[in-house]
Amino acid sequence: MTGADQGFHNYLYYSRKLQNAESIREIIVWEQGKGIVNNLGALRTKPFKDWGFYNENTFEVFNWDLKTLSPVAHQWDRDEHLHNHYQRDLFKKWTNSWKDGTYKNNQEAKATLK
């Protein structure tokens, strides 16, 4: 799949097709790397660390101000280093904790802290 979701959303927004939708109160368009969703898919021409917004040691993705941690890093898997971290390290850890029951225990422990 090559994906066309962003193009569809752009069409709906810029053609004003959503303007009178009763269930949509407000639409805000943010520049890439400046809003709450940092869409990283178009930045795959070089590693994220080379762009300067990704900390390879902490696996953190920042907005372009380089101070604000991106609340949502969309298409983070386009970067080989970040993808490998999740695939090789975290996914195995999460899968094992699910199988051995520690995931459920961790969730219960977190719930008691609230």
Phi and psi restraints in degrees (range 20) as a CNS / XPLOR table:
assign (resid 1 and name C) (resid 2 and name N)
       (resid 2 and name CA) (resid 2 and name C) 1.0 -94.8 20.0 2
assign (resid 2 and name N) (resid 2 and name CA)
       (resid 2 and name C) (resid 3 and name N) 1.0 -22.0 20.0 2
assign (resid 2 and name C) (resid 3 and name N)
       (resid 3 and name CA) (resid 3 and name C) 1.0 79.1 20.0 2
assign (resid 3 and name N) (resid 3 and name CA)
       (resid 3 and name C) (resid 4 and name N) 1.0 136.0 20.0 2
assign (resid 3 and name C) (resid 4 and name N)
       (resid 4 and name CA) (resid 4 and name C) 1.0 -142.1 20.0 2
assign (resid 4 and name N) (resid 4 and name CA)
       (resid 4 and name C) (resid 5 and name N) 1.0 14.2 20.0 2
assign (resid 4 and name C) (resid 5 and name N)
       (resid 5 and name CA) (resid 5 and name C) 1.0 -59.8 20.0 2
assign (resid 5 and name N) (resid 5 and name CA)
       (resid 5 and name C) (resid 6 and name N) 1.0 -41.9 20.0 2
assign (resid 5 and name C) (resid 6 and name N)
       (resid 6 and name CA) (resid 6 and name C) 1.0 -63.6 20.0 2
assign (resid 6 and name N) (resid 6 and name CA)
       (resid 6 and name C) (resid 7 and name N) 1.0 -41.6 20.0 2
assign (resid 6 and name C) (resid 7 and name N)
       (resid 7 and name CA) (resid 7 and name C) 1.0 -62.3 20.0 2
assign (resid 7 and name N) (resid 7 and name CA)
       (resid 7 and name C) (resid 8 and name N) 1.0 -40.9 20.0 2
assign (resid 7 and name C) (resid 8 and name N)
       (resid 8 and name CA) (resid 8 and name C) 1.0 -63.7 20.0 2
assign (resid 8 and name N) (resid 8 and name CA)
       (resid 8 and name C) (resid 9 and name N) 1.0 -43.9 20.0 2
assign (resid 8 and name C) (resid 9 and name N)
       (resid 9 and name CA) (resid 9 and name C) 1.0 -64.0 20.0 2
assign (resid 9 and name N) (resid 9 and name CA)
       (resid 9 and name C) (resid 10 and name N) 1.0 -42.2 20.0 2
assign (resid 9 and name C) (resid 10 and name N)
       (resid 10 and name CA) (resid 10 and name C) 1.0 -60.4 20.0 2
assign (resid 10 and name N) (resid 10 and name CA)
       (resid 10 and name C) (resid 11 and name N) 1.0 -43.8 20.0 2
assign (resid 10 and name C) (resid 11 and name N)
       (resid 11 and name CA) (resid 11 and name C) 1.0 -59.8 20.0 2
assign (resid 11 and name N) (resid 11 and name CA)
       (resid 11 and name C) (resid 12 and name N) 1.0 -48.9 20.0 2
assign (resid 11 and name C) (resid 12 and name N)
       (resid 12 and name CA) (resid 12 and name C) 1.0 -60.4 20.0 2
assign (resid 12 and name N) (resid 12 and name CA)
       (resid 12 and name C) (resid 13 and name N) 1.0 -40.0 20.0 2
assign (resid 12 and name C) (resid 13 and name N)
       (resid 13 and name CA) (resid 13 and name C) 1.0 -71.3 20.0 2
assign (resid 13 and name N) (resid 13 and name CA)
       (resid 13 and name C) (resid 14 and name N) 1.0 -54.7 20.0 2
assign (resid 13 and name C) (resid 14 and name N)
       (resid 14 and name CA) (resid 14 and name C) 1.0 -73.2 20.0 2
assign (resid 14 and name N) (resid 14 and name CA)
       (resid 14 and name C) (resid 15 and name N) 1.0 -21.6 20.0 2
assign (resid 14 and name C) (resid 15 and name N)
       (resid 15 and name CA) (resid 15 and name C) 1.0 -86.7 20.0 2
assign (resid 15 and name N) (resid 15 and name CA)
       (resid 15 and name C) (resid 16 and name N) 1.0 -1.0 20.0 2
assign (resid 15 and name C) (resid 16 and name N)
       (resid 16 and name CA) (resid 16 and name C) 1.0 62.6 20.0 2
assign (resid 16 and name N) (resid 16 and name CA)
       (resid 16 and name C) (resid 17 and name N) 1.0 25.7 20.0 2
assign (resid 16 and name C) (resid 17 and name N)
       (resid 17 and name CA) (resid 17 and name C) 1.0 -67.2 20.0 2
assign (resid 17 and name N) (resid 17 and name CA)
       (resid 17 and name C) (resid 18 and name N) 1.0 -21.8 20.0 2
assign (resid 17 and name C) (resid 18 and name N)
       (resid 18 and name CA) (resid 18 and name C) 1.0 -97.3 20.0 2
assign (resid 18 and name N) (resid 18 and name CA)
       (resid 18 and name C) (resid 19 and name N) 1.0 -0.7 20.0 2
assign (resid 18 and name C) (resid 19 and name N)
       (resid 19 and name CA) (resid 19 and name C) 1.0 -57.7 20.0 2
assign (resid 19 and name N) (resid 19 and name CA)
       (resid 19 and name C) (resid 20 and name N) 1.0 -37.9 20.0 2
assign (resid 19 and name C) (resid 20 and name N)
       (resid 20 and name CA) (resid 20 and name C) 1.0 -106.1 20.0 2
assign (resid 20 and name N) (resid 20 and name CA)
       (resid 20 and name C) (resid 21 and name N) 1.0 15.4 20.0 2
assign (resid 20 and name C) (resid 21 and name N)
       (resid 21 and name CA) (resid 21 and name C) 1.0 -70.0 20.0 2
assign (resid 21 and name N) (resid 21 and name CA)
       (resid 21 and name C) (resid 22 and name N) 1.0 122.0 20.0 2
assign (resid 21 and name C) (resid 22 and name N)
       (resid 22 and name CA) (resid 22 and name C) 1.0 -65.1 20.0 2
assign (resid 22 and name N) (resid 22 and name CA)
       (resid 22 and name C) (resid 23 and name N) 1.0 -31.2 20.0 2
assign (resid 22 and name C) (resid 23 and name N)
       (resid 23 and name CA) (resid 23 and name C) 1.0 -84.9 20.0 2
assign (resid 23 and name N) (resid 23 and name CA)
       (resid 23 and name C) (resid 24 and name N) 1.0 -3.3 20.0 2
assign (resid 23 and name C) (resid 24 and name N)
       (resid 24 and name CA) (resid 24 and name C) 1.0 -109.7 20.0 2
assign (resid 24 and name N) (resid 24 and name CA)
       (resid 24 and name C) (resid 25 and name N) 1.0 114.9 20.0 2
assign (resid 24 and name C) (resid 25 and name N)
       (resid 25 and name CA) (resid 25 and name C) 1.0 -81.4 20.0 2
assign (resid 25 and name N) (resid 25 and name CA)
       (resid 25 and name C) (resid 26 and name N) 1.0 -42.6 20.0 2
assign (resid 25 and name C) (resid 26 and name N)
       (resid 26 and name CA) (resid 26 and name C) 1.0 -155.9 20.0 2
assign (resid 26 and name N) (resid 26 and name CA)
       (resid 26 and name C) (resid 27 and name N) 1.0 143.8 20.0 2
assign (resid 26 and name C) (resid 27 and name N)
       (resid 27 and name CA) (resid 27 and name C) 1.0 -124.5 20.0 2
assign (resid 27 and name N) (resid 27 and name CA)
       (resid 27 and name C) (resid 28 and name N) 1.0 128.9 20.0 2
assign (resid 27 and name C) (resid 28 and name N)
       (resid 28 and name CA) (resid 28 and name C) 1.0 -119.7 20.0 2
assign (resid 28 and name N) (resid 28 and name CA)
       (resid 28 and name C) (resid 29 and name N) 1.0 128.0 20.0 2
assign (resid 28 and name C) (resid 29 and name N)
       (resid 29 and name CA) (resid 29 and name C) 1.0 -102.8 20.0 2
assign (resid 29 and name N) (resid 29 and name CA)
       (resid 29 and name C) (resid 30 and name N) 1.0 122.1 20.0 2
assign (resid 29 and name C) (resid 30 and name N)
       (resid 30 and name CA) (resid 30 and name C) 1.0 -109.0 20.0 2
assign (resid 30 and name N) (resid 30 and name CA)
       (resid 30 and name C) (resid 31 and name N) 1.0 147.5 20.0 2
assign (resid 30 and name C) (resid 31 and name N)
       (resid 31 and name CA) (resid 31 and name C) 1.0 -68.3 20.0 2
assign (resid 31 and name N) (resid 31 and name CA)
       (resid 31 and name C) (resid 32 and name N) 1.0 151.2 20.0 2
assign (resid 31 and name C) (resid 32 and name N)
       (resid 32 and name CA) (resid 32 and name C) 1.0 -57.0 20.0 2
assign (resid 32 and name N) (resid 32 and name CA)
       (resid 32 and name C) (resid 33 and name N) 1.0 131.1 20.0 2
assign (resid 32 and name C) (resid 33 and name N)
       (resid 33 and name CA) (resid 33 and name C) 1.0 80.9 20.0 2
assign (resid 33 and name N) (resid 33 and name CA)
       (resid 33 and name C) (resid 34 and name N) 1.0 11.0 20.0 2
assign (resid 33 and name C) (resid 34 and name N)
       (resid 34 and name CA) (resid 34 and name C) 1.0 -125.8 20.0 2
assign (resid 34 and name N) (resid 34 and name CA)
       (resid 34 and name C) (resid 35 and name N) 1.0 -8.1 20.0 2
assign (resid 34 and name C) (resid 35 and name N)
       (resid 35 and name CA) (resid 35 and name C) 1.0 -112.1 20.0 2
assign (resid 35 and name N) (resid 35 and name CA)
       (resid 35 and name C) (resid 36 and name N) 1.0 -159.7 20.0 2
assign (resid 35 and name C) (resid 36 and name N)
       (resid 36 and name CA) (resid 36 and name C) 1.0 -81.6 20.0 2
assign (resid 36 and name N) (resid 36 and name CA)
       (resid 36 and name C) (resid 37 and name N) 1.0 -20.9 20.0 2
assign (resid 36 and name C) (resid 37 and name N)
       (resid 37 and name CA) (resid 37 and name C) 1.0 -115.9 20.0 2
assign (resid 37 and name N) (resid 37 and name CA)
       (resid 37 and name C) (resid 38 and name N) 1.0 115.4 20.0 2
assign (resid 37 and name C) (resid 38 and name N)
       (resid 38 and name CA) (resid 38 and name C) 1.0 -96.2 20.0 2
assign (resid 38 and name N) (resid 38 and name CA)
       (resid 38 and name C) (resid 39 and name N) 1.0 102.3 20.0 2
assign (resid 38 and name C) (resid 39 and name N)
       (resid 39 and name CA) (resid 39 and name C) 1.0 -83.4 20.0 2
assign (resid 39 and name N) (resid 39 and name CA)
       (resid 39 and name C) (resid 40 and name N) 1.0 110.6 20.0 2
assign (resid 39 and name C) (resid 40 and name N)
       (resid 40 and name CA) (resid 40 and name C) 1.0 -99.7 20.0 2
assign (resid 40 and name N) (resid 40 and name CA)
       (resid 40 and name C) (resid 41 and name N) 1.0 -4.4 20.0 2
assign (resid 40 and name C) (resid 41 and name N)
       (resid 41 and name CA) (resid 41 and name C) 1.0 -57.6 20.0 2
assign (resid 41 and name N) (resid 41 and name CA)
       (resid 41 and name C) (resid 42 and name N) 1.0 -37.1 20.0 2
assign (resid 41 and name C) (resid 42 and name N)
       (resid 42 and name CA) (resid 42 and name C) 1.0 -77.6 20.0 2
assign (resid 42 and name N) (resid 42 and name CA)
       (resid 42 and name C) (resid 43 and name N) 1.0 -7.9 20.0 2
assign (resid 42 and name C) (resid 43 and name N)
       (resid 43 and name CA) (resid 43 and name C) 1.0 -97.3 20.0 2
assign (resid 43 and name N) (resid 43 and name CA)
       (resid 43 and name C) (resid 44 and name N) 1.0 22.1 20.0 2
assign (resid 43 and name C) (resid 44 and name N)
       (resid 44 and name CA) (resid 44 and name C) 1.0 -84.8 20.0 2
assign (resid 44 and name N) (resid 44 and name CA)
       (resid 44 and name C) (resid 45 and name N) 1.0 9.2 20.0 2
assign (resid 44 and name C) (resid 45 and name N)
       (resid 45 and name CA) (resid 45 and name C) 1.0 -72.9 20.0 2
assign (resid 45 and name N) (resid 45 and name CA)
       (resid 45 and name C) (resid 46 and name N) 1.0 -16.0 20.0 2
assign (resid 45 and name C) (resid 46 and name N)
       (resid 46 and name CA) (resid 46 and name C) 1.0 -154.7 20.0 2
assign (resid 46 and name N) (resid 46 and name CA)
       (resid 46 and name C) (resid 47 and name N) 1.0 164.5 20.0 2
assign (resid 46 and name C) (resid 47 and name N)
       (resid 47 and name CA) (resid 47 and name C) 1.0 -58.3 20.0 2
assign (resid 47 and name N) (resid 47 and name CA)
       (resid 47 and name C) (resid 48 and name N) 1.0 147.2 20.0 2
assign (resid 47 and name C) (resid 48 and name N)
       (resid 48 and name CA) (resid 48 and name C) 1.0 -56.0 20.0 2
assign (resid 48 and name N) (resid 48 and name CA)
       (resid 48 and name C) (resid 49 and name N) 1.0 -38.3 20.0 2
assign (resid 48 and name C) (resid 49 and name N)
       (resid 49 and name CA) (resid 49 and name C) 1.0 -61.3 20.0 2
assign (resid 49 and name N) (resid 49 and name CA)
       (resid 49 and name C) (resid 50 and name N) 1.0 -31.7 20.0 2
assign (resid 49 and name C) (resid 50 and name N)
       (resid 50 and name CA) (resid 50 and name C) 1.0 -70.6 20.0 2
assign (resid 50 and name N) (resid 50 and name CA)
       (resid 50 and name C) (resid 51 and name N) 1.0 -22.7 20.0 2
assign (resid 50 and name C) (resid 51 and name N)
       (resid 51 and name CA) (resid 51 and name C) 1.0 -76.0 20.0 2
assign (resid 51 and name N) (resid 51 and name CA)
       (resid 51 and name C) (resid 52 and name N) 1.0 -25.8 20.0 2
assign (resid 51 and name C) (resid 52 and name N)
       (resid 52 and name CA) (resid 52 and name C) 1.0 97.2 20.0 2
assign (resid 52 and name N) (resid 52 and name CA)
       (resid 52 and name C) (resid 53 and name N) 1.0 -2.2 20.0 2
assign (resid 52 and name C) (resid 53 and name N)
       (resid 53 and name CA) (resid 53 and name C) 1.0 -102.2 20.0 2
assign (resid 53 and name N) (resid 53 and name CA)
       (resid 53 and name C) (resid 54 and name N) 1.0 0.7 20.0 2
assign (resid 53 and name C) (resid 54 and name N)
       (resid 54 and name CA) (resid 54 and name C) 1.0 -119.6 20.0 2
assign (resid 54 and name N) (resid 54 and name CA)
       (resid 54 and name C) (resid 55 and name N) 1.0 126.9 20.0 2
assign (resid 54 and name C) (resid 55 and name N)
       (resid 55 and name CA) (resid 55 and name C) 1.0 -94.1 20.0 2
assign (resid 55 and name N) (resid 55 and name CA)
       (resid 55 and name C) (resid 56 and name N) 1.0 108.1 20.0 2
assign (resid 55 and name C) (resid 56 and name N)
       (resid 56 and name CA) (resid 56 and name C) 1.0 -66.7 20.0 2
assign (resid 56 and name N) (resid 56 and name CA)
       (resid 56 and name C) (resid 57 and name N) 1.0 -24.6 20.0 2
assign (resid 56 and name C) (resid 57 and name N)
       (resid 57 and name CA) (resid 57 and name C) 1.0 -81.0 20.0 2
assign (resid 57 and name N) (resid 57 and name CA)
       (resid 57 and name C) (resid 58 and name N) 1.0 -35.6 20.0 2
assign (resid 57 and name C) (resid 58 and name N)
       (resid 58 and name CA) (resid 58 and name C) 1.0 -104.9 20.0 2
assign (resid 58 and name N) (resid 58 and name CA)
       (resid 58 and name C) (resid 59 and name N) 1.0 -6.0 20.0 2
assign (resid 58 and name C) (resid 59 and name N)
       (resid 59 and name CA) (resid 59 and name C) 1.0 63.0 20.0 2
assign (resid 59 and name N) (resid 59 and name CA)
       (resid 59 and name C) (resid 60 and name N) 1.0 33.0 20.0 2
assign (resid 59 and name C) (resid 60 and name N)
       (resid 60 and name CA) (resid 60 and name C) 1.0 -100.9 20.0 2
assign (resid 60 and name N) (resid 60 and name CA)
       (resid 60 and name C) (resid 61 and name N) 1.0 139.6 20.0 2
assign (resid 60 and name C) (resid 61 and name N)
       (resid 61 and name CA) (resid 61 and name C) 1.0 -110.8 20.0 2
assign (resid 61 and name N) (resid 61 and name CA)
       (resid 61 and name C) (resid 62 and name N) 1.0 127.8 20.0 2
assign (resid 61 and name C) (resid 62 and name N)
       (resid 62 and name CA) (resid 62 and name C) 1.0 -111.2 20.0 2
assign (resid 62 and name N) (resid 62 and name CA)
       (resid 62 and name C) (resid 63 and name N) 1.0 158.3 20.0 2
assign (resid 62 and name C) (resid 63 and name N)
       (resid 63 and name CA) (resid 63 and name C) 1.0 -72.5 20.0 2
assign (resid 63 and name N) (resid 63 and name CA)
       (resid 63 and name C) (resid 64 and name N) 1.0 173.4 20.0 2
assign (resid 63 and name C) (resid 64 and name N)
       (resid 64 and name CA) (resid 64 and name C) 1.0 -64.9 20.0 2
assign (resid 64 and name N) (resid 64 and name CA)
       (resid 64 and name C) (resid 65 and name N) 1.0 -17.0 20.0 2
assign (resid 64 and name C) (resid 65 and name N)
       (resid 65 and name CA) (resid 65 and name C) 1.0 -72.6 20.0 2
assign (resid 65 and name N) (resid 65 and name CA)
       (resid 65 and name C) (resid 66 and name N) 1.0 -9.8 20.0 2
assign (resid 65 and name C) (resid 66 and name N)
       (resid 66 and name CA) (resid 66 and name C) 1.0 62.0 20.0 2
assign (resid 66 and name N) (resid 66 and name CA)
       (resid 66 and name C) (resid 67 and name N) 1.0 15.4 20.0 2
assign (resid 66 and name C) (resid 67 and name N)
       (resid 67 and name CA) (resid 67 and name C) 1.0 -119.0 20.0 2
assign (resid 67 and name N) (resid 67 and name CA)
       (resid 67 and name C) (resid 68 and name N) 1.0 -35.7 20.0 2
assign (resid 67 and name C) (resid 68 and name N)
       (resid 68 and name CA) (resid 68 and name C) 1.0 -89.0 20.0 2
assign (resid 68 and name N) (resid 68 and name CA)
       (resid 68 and name C) (resid 69 and name N) 1.0 120.1 20.0 2
assign (resid 68 and name C) (resid 69 and name N)
       (resid 69 and name CA) (resid 69 and name C) 1.0 -66.7 20.0 2
assign (resid 69 and name N) (resid 69 and name CA)
       (resid 69 and name C) (resid 70 and name N) 1.0 130.7 20.0 2
assign (resid 69 and name C) (resid 70 and name N)
       (resid 70 and name CA) (resid 70 and name C) 1.0 -64.5 20.0 2
assign (resid 70 and name N) (resid 70 and name CA)
       (resid 70 and name C) (resid 71 and name N) 1.0 120.0 20.0 2
assign (resid 70 and name C) (resid 71 and name N)
       (resid 71 and name CA) (resid 71 and name C) 1.0 -61.1 20.0 2
assign (resid 71 and name N) (resid 71 and name CA)
       (resid 71 and name C) (resid 72 and name N) 1.0 -39.3 20.0 2
assign (resid 71 and name C) (resid 72 and name N)
       (resid 72 and name CA) (resid 72 and name C) 1.0 -131.7 20.0 2
assign (resid 72 and name N) (resid 72 and name CA)
       (resid 72 and name C) (resid 73 and name N) 1.0 119.5 20.0 2
assign (resid 72 and name C) (resid 73 and name N)
       (resid 73 and name CA) (resid 73 and name C) 1.0 -102.8 20.0 2
assign (resid 73 and name N) (resid 73 and name CA)
       (resid 73 and name C) (resid 74 and name N) 1.0 92.3 20.0 2
assign (resid 73 and name C) (resid 74 and name N)
       (resid 74 and name CA) (resid 74 and name C) 1.0 -78.1 20.0 2
assign (resid 74 and name N) (resid 74 and name CA)
       (resid 74 and name C) (resid 75 and name N) 1.0 134.0 20.0 2
assign (resid 74 and name C) (resid 75 and name N)
       (resid 75 and name CA) (resid 75 and name C) 1.0 65.3 20.0 2
assign (resid 75 and name N) (resid 75 and name CA)
       (resid 75 and name C) (resid 76 and name N) 1.0 36.7 20.0 2
assign (resid 75 and name C) (resid 76 and name N)
       (resid 76 and name CA) (resid 76 and name C) 1.0 -60.6 20.0 2
assign (resid 76 and name N) (resid 76 and name CA)
       (resid 76 and name C) (resid 77 and name N) 1.0 -25.3 20.0 2
assign (resid 76 and name C) (resid 77 and name N)
       (resid 77 and name CA) (resid 77 and name C) 1.0 -72.0 20.0 2
assign (resid 77 and name N) (resid 77 and name CA)
       (resid 77 and name C) (resid 78 and name N) 1.0 -1.5 20.0 2
assign (resid 77 and name C) (resid 78 and name N)
       (resid 78 and name CA) (resid 78 and name C) 1.0 -76.0 20.0 2
assign (resid 78 and name N) (resid 78 and name CA)
       (resid 78 and name C) (resid 79 and name N) 1.0 -12.4 20.0 2
assign (resid 78 and name C) (resid 79 and name N)
       (resid 79 and name CA) (resid 79 and name C) 1.0 -99.1 20.0 2
assign (resid 79 and name N) (resid 79 and name CA)
       (resid 79 and name C) (resid 80 and name N) 1.0 126.5 20.0 2
assign (resid 79 and name C) (resid 80 and name N)
       (resid 80 and name CA) (resid 80 and name C) 1.0 -60.2 20.0 2
assign (resid 80 and name N) (resid 80 and name CA)
       (resid 80 and name C) (resid 81 and name N) 1.0 -44.5 20.0 2
assign (resid 80 and name C) (resid 81 and name N)
       (resid 81 and name CA) (resid 81 and name C) 1.0 -64.1 20.0 2
assign (resid 81 and name N) (resid 81 and name CA)
       (resid 81 and name C) (resid 82 and name N) 1.0 -48.3 20.0 2
assign (resid 81 and name C) (resid 82 and name N)
       (resid 82 and name CA) (resid 82 and name C) 1.0 -67.8 20.0 2
assign (resid 82 and name N) (resid 82 and name CA)
       (resid 82 and name C) (resid 83 and name N) 1.0 -41.5 20.0 2
assign (resid 82 and name C) (resid 83 and name N)
       (resid 83 and name CA) (resid 83 and name C) 1.0 -61.0 20.0 2
assign (resid 83 and name N) (resid 83 and name CA)
       (resid 83 and name C) (resid 84 and name N) 1.0 -45.4 20.0 2
assign (resid 83 and name C) (resid 84 and name N)
       (resid 84 and name CA) (resid 84 and name C) 1.0 -63.6 20.0 2
assign (resid 84 and name N) (resid 84 and name CA)
       (resid 84 and name C) (resid 85 and name N) 1.0 -36.8 20.0 2
assign (resid 84 and name C) (resid 85 and name N)
       (resid 85 and name CA) (resid 85 and name C) 1.0 -60.0 20.0 2
assign (resid 85 and name N) (resid 85 and name CA)
       (resid 85 and name C) (resid 86 and name N) 1.0 -47.4 20.0 2
assign (resid 85 and name C) (resid 86 and name N)
       (resid 86 and name CA) (resid 86 and name C) 1.0 -67.8 20.0 2
assign (resid 86 and name N) (resid 86 and name CA)
       (resid 86 and name C) (resid 87 and name N) 1.0 -45.1 20.0 2
assign (resid 86 and name C) (resid 87 and name N)
       (resid 87 and name CA) (resid 87 and name C) 1.0 -68.6 20.0 2
assign (resid 87 and name N) (resid 87 and name CA)
       (resid 87 and name C) (resid 88 and name N) 1.0 -46.4 20.0 2
assign (resid 87 and name C) (resid 88 and name N)
       (resid 88 and name CA) (resid 88 and name C) 1.0 -82.3 20.0 2
assign (resid 88 and name N) (resid 88 and name CA)
       (resid 88 and name C) (resid 89 and name N) 1.0 -39.6 20.0 2
assign (resid 88 and name C) (resid 89 and name N)
       (resid 89 and name CA) (resid 89 and name C) 1.0 -99.8 20.0 2
assign (resid 89 and name N) (resid 89 and name CA)
       (resid 89 and name C) (resid 90 and name N) 1.0 -64.3 20.0 2
assign (resid 89 and name C) (resid 90 and name N)
       (resid 90 and name CA) (resid 90 and name C) 1.0 -70.2 20.0 2
assign (resid 90 and name N) (resid 90 and name CA)
       (resid 90 and name C) (resid 91 and name N) 1.0 -41.9 20.0 2
assign (resid 90 and name C) (resid 91 and name N)
       (resid 91 and name CA) (resid 91 and name C) 1.0 -60.6 20.0 2
assign (resid 91 and name N) (resid 91 and name CA)
       (resid 91 and name C) (resid 92 and name N) 1.0 -43.7 20.0 2
assign (resid 91 and name C) (resid 92 and name N)
       (resid 92 and name CA) (resid 92 and name C) 1.0 -62.7 20.0 2
assign (resid 92 and name N) (resid 92 and name CA)
       (resid 92 and name C) (resid 93 and name N) 1.0 -42.2 20.0 2
assign (resid 92 and name C) (resid 93 and name N)
       (resid 93 and name CA) (resid 93 and name C) 1.0 -62.6 20.0 2
assign (resid 93 and name N) (resid 93 and name CA)
       (resid 93 and name C) (resid 94 and name N) 1.0 -46.2 20.0 2
assign (resid 93 and name C) (resid 94 and name N)
       (resid 94 and name CA) (resid 94 and name C) 1.0 -65.0 20.0 2
assign (resid 94 and name N) (resid 94 and name CA)
       (resid 94 and name C) (resid 95 and name N) 1.0 -42.1 20.0 2
assign (resid 94 and name C) (resid 95 and name N)
       (resid 95 and name CA) (resid 95 and name C) 1.0 -62.8 20.0 2
assign (resid 95 and name N) (resid 95 and name CA)
       (resid 95 and name C) (resid 96 and name N) 1.0 -45.9 20.0 2
assign (resid 95 and name C) (resid 96 and name N)
       (resid 96 and name CA) (resid 96 and name C) 1.0 -63.5 20.0 2
assign (resid 96 and name N) (resid 96 and name CA)
       (resid 96 and name C) (resid 97 and name N) 1.0 -40.9 20.0 2
assign (resid 96 and name C) (resid 97 and name N)
       (resid 97 and name CA) (resid 97 and name C) 1.0 -68.6 20.0 2
assign (resid 97 and name N) (resid 97 and name CA)
       (resid 97 and name C) (resid 98 and name N) 1.0 -29.1 20.0 2
assign (resid 97 and name C) (resid 98 and name N)
       (resid 98 and name CA) (resid 98 and name C) 1.0 -70.0 20.0 2
assign (resid 98 and name N) (resid 98 and name CA)
       (resid 98 and name C) (resid 99 and name N) 1.0 -43.8 20.0 2
assign (resid 98 and name C) (resid 99 and name N)
       (resid 99 and name CA) (resid 99 and name C) 1.0 -67.0 20.0 2
assign (resid 99 and name N) (resid 99 and name CA)
       (resid 99 and name C) (resid 100 and name N) 1.0 -40.6 20.0 2
assign (resid 99 and name C) (resid 100 and name N)
       (resid 100 and name CA) (resid 100 and name C) 1.0 -90.3 20.0 2
assign (resid 100 and name N) (resid 100 and name CA)
       (resid 100 and name C) (resid 101 and name N) 1.0 0.4 20.0 2
assign (resid 100 and name C) (resid 101 and name N)
       (resid 101 and name CA) (resid 101 and name C) 1.0 88.5 20.0 2
assign (resid 101 and name N) (resid 101 and name CA)
       (resid 101 and name C) (resid 102 and name N) 1.0 -6.6 20.0 2
assign (resid 101 and name C) (resid 102 and name N)
       (resid 102 and name CA) (resid 102 and name C) 1.0 -69.7 20.0 2
assign (resid 102 and name N) (resid 102 and name CA)
       (resid 102 and name C) (resid 103 and name N) 1.0 -23.8 20.0 2
assign (resid 102 and name C) (resid 103 and name N)
       (resid 103 and name CA) (resid 103 and name C) 1.0 -61.1 20.0 2
assign (resid 103 and name N) (resid 103 and name CA)
       (resid 103 and name C) (resid 104 and name N) 1.0 -48.1 20.0 2
assign (resid 103 and name C) (resid 104 and name N)
       (resid 104 and name CA) (resid 104 and name C) 1.0 -62.3 20.0 2
assign (resid 104 and name N) (resid 104 and name CA)
       (resid 104 and name C) (resid 105 and name N) 1.0 -43.6 20.0 2
assign (resid 104 and name C) (resid 105 and name N)
       (resid 105 and name CA) (resid 105 and name C) 1.0 -62.9 20.0 2
assign (resid 105 and name N) (resid 105 and name CA)
       (resid 105 and name C) (resid 106 and name N) 1.0 -39.9 20.0 2
assign (resid 105 and name C) (resid 106 and name N)
       (resid 106 and name CA) (resid 106 and name C) 1.0 -63.7 20.0 2
assign (resid 106 and name N) (resid 106 and name CA)
       (resid 106 and name C) (resid 107 and name N) 1.0 -39.5 20.0 2
assign (resid 106 and name C) (resid 107 and name N)
       (resid 107 and name CA) (resid 107 and name C) 1.0 -65.6 20.0 2
assign (resid 107 and name N) (resid 107 and name CA)
       (resid 107 and name C) (resid 108 and name N) 1.0 -40.8 20.0 2
assign (resid 107 and name C) (resid 108 and name N)
       (resid 108 and name CA) (resid 108 and name C) 1.0 -65.0 20.0 2
assign (resid 108 and name N) (resid 108 and name CA)
       (resid 108 and name C) (resid 109 and name N) 1.0 -40.2 20.0 2
assign (resid 108 and name C) (resid 109 and name N)
       (resid 109 and name CA) (resid 109 and name C) 1.0 -65.0 20.0 2
assign (resid 109 and name N) (resid 109 and name CA)
       (resid 109 and name C) (resid 110 and name N) 1.0 -41.7 20.0 2
assign (resid 109 and name C) (resid 110 and name N)
       (resid 110 and name CA) (resid 110 and name C) 1.0 -63.6 20.0 2
assign (resid 110 and name N) (resid 110 and name CA)
       (resid 110 and name C) (resid 111 and name N) 1.0 -38.8 20.0 2
assign (resid 110 and name C) (resid 111 and name N)
       (resid 111 and name CA) (resid 111 and name C) 1.0 -65.2 20.0 2
assign (resid 111 and name N) (resid 111 and name CA)
       (resid 111 and name C) (resid 112 and name N) 1.0 -33.1 20.0 2
assign (resid 111 and name C) (resid 112 and name N)
       (resid 112 and name CA) (resid 112 and name C) 1.0 -73.0 20.0 2
assign (resid 112 and name N) (resid 112 and name CA)
       (resid 112 and name C) (resid 113 and name N) 1.0 -20.1 20.0 2
assign (resid 112 and name C) (resid 113 and name N)
       (resid 113 and name CA) (resid 113 and name C) 1.0 -77.6 20.0 2
assign (resid 113 and name N) (resid 113 and name CA)
       (resid 113 and name C) (resid 114 and name N) 1.0 -16.5 20.0 2
